[in-house]
Amino acid sequence: MALAYKTRKRLALAILMLGVPLYIVVAVTVVGWFERPGFLVELLIYIILGVIWAFPLKFVFKGIGQPDPDA
């Protein structure tokens, strides 16, 4: 079942406003549990974590910037 454009737009906004900040806090907390790695390793970890969240949510963000196809 495909989500309607309006629903996807609202869900994308909720993810960006609530989910991403929460994800950032969780990622920083989890990385903080371990002994601090070197700068480049830590940077690589944050880059990977910064990209990985979007893959499962790709279907929500696909086509959001386009005009409403139902209109």
LINZIKA-V177035 format. One record per helix or strand of 3 or more residues. SS is the DSSP state (helix for helix, strand for strand). FROM is the first residue (numbers start at 1). LEN is the number of residues. Records with the same first field share a line. If there is no record, write none. Layout:
SS->FROM-LEN + FROM-LEN
//
This chain:
helix->5-29 + 39-17 + 58-4
//
